[in-house]
Amino acid sequence: MPSCLDRAAHSALRAEFPLLEQCVYLNNNSTGAVPRGAERVLRGYWETLRTWRDDVWQDWHVGLDRYADGLAALLGAPPGSVVTDANLSTLLARVASCFDYRPPRDRVVVTDLEYPTVPFVFRAFGRYGARLTVAGTGGPRLDQDALEEQIDERTLLVCVPHASFTSGATVDLPRLVARAHQVGALVVVDAFQTVGVVPLDVTTLGVDVVLGGAHKWLCGVGTAFLYVRPDLVPQLEPAATGWQAGDRALTFQPSTGWAPGARRFAGGTPYPLTSLVSQVALDLLAEVGGAAIRRHSLALTQRLLDRADAAGITVVSPREAHRRGGVVCLDVPDGETVKRRLAARNLICSWRGYLRVGPHVYNSLDEIDEFMDALNKELGR
């Protein structure tokens, strides 16, 4: 075991995730394992439905706020600066609806390594004048120079992934934020691929907007989050909105203004179950701590890199620790078939053009070796 987690603590953590009893699970960059404590929440939710009283909404709102503020703490942000909703697409569109896309500042710059959600949403806002620019080289690694060359006084928003879903390559956020702010542009960060495995301090970075979700490295289910820099919030009024964003929402009286903080980006009636379930894993991860999770992740991904090099397998992900997220992507022949064959052996990864191997804090070096031994056999090495 890496020294950042002692054996007893690591064994206790693993015991909280039943999925690990069934397989070697290295697919956390796609969907994280869910802790057994989620079952208690689900049973409690059913009991609430079975014995329904409207008063339950008071506790549910407390639970929703607790989860949002727990995410804020994870991001180094103050309470009240994060709101949750069903998915990242919904929240991104809500942010996008805050702006008038009028010349001369009408450009939205994205990279060619972003998840398809982002360019799709901003292309839709083309009907309101948004002009989308896609920067990059088409390769698995981000060309940050090419990205920053596209950022000028006409740029309204720069939207980037903290790490690419295809390679795990991370963006140099301090450098990017400095460049964007120099010309008056705002930076929107899609942190879905990193939050929970790579520490992110939004206050220190001065980043404007961060989005992410629960079902990958946060080991939750069916919910996404939005952080907006607190001093920026008063300047933004989403056109895509709902009654919970109003200043009198919970009084059930007509609102005359916006709710304070990030809640002005809320939508309609919330769905509390996913936040309640996701809280279980957030508590477990917070107990381990972001720095320890990152050290453990780097030890596991380094073992993957070393084993791949020894086998002559092409590594697509960055080798530098500060440039890679939690996933190592391998270029292997007929990768999708290889992924299925490994799954038949209960060795679980994913394939998105490359074989993606994403160990988390509850995985071990022994599991990495077991996986790579099997991969070498599949490849005849």
Secondary structure, DSSP 8 states (H G I E B T S, - for coil): --TTS-HHHHHHHHTT-GGGGTSEE-BTTTS----THHHHHHHHHHHHHHT--TTHHHHHHHHHHHHHHHHHHHTT--TTSEEEES-HHHHHHHHHTT----TTS-EEEEETTS-THHHHHHHHGGGGT-EEEEES-SSSS--HHHHHHT-STTEEEEEEESB-TTT-BB--HHHHHHHHHHTT-EEEEE-TTTTTTS---HHHHT-SEEEEESSSTT---S-EEEEE-TTTGGG---SS--GGGBTTGGGTS--SSB-SGGGGG--SS---HHHHHHHHHHHHHHHH-HHHHHHHHHHHHHHHHHHHHHHT-EE-S--SGGGB-S-EEEE-TTHHHHHHHHHHTTEE-EESSSEEEB--TT--HHHHHHHHHHHHHHTT-
